[in-house]
Amino acid sequence: AAAHGLFSWGTGEYGSLGQTETDTVDEPRKVIALRSEYVRNIAAGSSFTACVTAAGKVLTWGALQVGDEAVSMPSPAPSGAFAGAMVQNIACGRWHV
């Protein structure tokens, strides 16, 4: 059986590690919000992360632009931009998904 979840470590600025805080994490730590998800694909930008689950959902976290407002989202959450879509793969540039 495949393992579920995702591990992250490094600089947690803006919540980009999905660890619910912005601290630096020196060793791999499981992202609790994704403990029951099978992550198919993951990509990162300058200060944010995005992933696609086996169910085709896109989850994002870190420094995000929501409308005209910049927000810090420290825990993975569904991306409204992909609502209702069955996504297979994802890629990120420095500032965009």
N, C-alpha and C positions, 0 to 999 in steps of 0.2 A: 504494500500500500504506500502511496505517496505521502510524504510529510506535509503538513499544513503549516502555513505561517511564513514569516519573513524575519530575518535578523538584520540589524543595522548597527553601525558604530561610526565614530568620527565626530566632526563638528556639528553640533545640534542647533546651530543658529537658525532662528525663525521656526523651529520645530521640524526642520527638514529630515530628521531621522524617524519621525513618527512615534517618538518615545514619550509623548505628552509633556515634555519639558524641553528647554532649550540648552541643556547642559551638554558638554562634550562627553562622549562615551568611548572609553579606551578599549573595551573588548566587546565582541559581538553580543548583542542582547536581543531577545525576541521582541518583536513589535506586537504588544498585547492586543491591540485593536484588530490585528490580522490573524489571530491564533486559530480561527476556524475557517480561514480562507485558503484556497489553493491559488497561489500567485503564479500566473502563466508568464507574465512579462513585466519588467520593471525598467524605468528610465529616470534619469535625474537631470535637472537643470542647475543653474547657479546656486539657488537656495530653496529648491522645492523638489518633490519626488512625485511620480505618478506610477500606478501599476494597473494591470489588467488581470482580473480574476478568471478562473476557469468558466465562470458563468457569463463572462463578457462585460462585467461591470468595470468602470474606470473609477479608481479612488485616487485622490490627490491630497498632499499635505505639504506644509512648509510655507514659504512666502508666496501668496497667491493674489491675483488681481480678480476681484469680484465686482463687475460693473466698473464704476469709477473709483472704487475703494480698494486700497491695498490692505490685506489682512494676513495675520500670522496664524496658520492652522496647524497646531502641533500634533494632531491625531488624524489618521486617514479618514476621509469622508467621501461620499459619492460626489462625482463631478457633475454638476447640472448641465454643462456643455455637451455631455454625452448621454444624457438621460434618454432611455428607450432604445439606445443603439446597442447592437451586439458587436462589441469591439474585439478584434483578434490580436492586435499588436499595438504598441505605442512607442513613440520616440519623443525626446525632448531636446530642444536647443537651449542655449544659455538662459533665455527668458520666455520660452514658449513651449507648449505641448503640441 
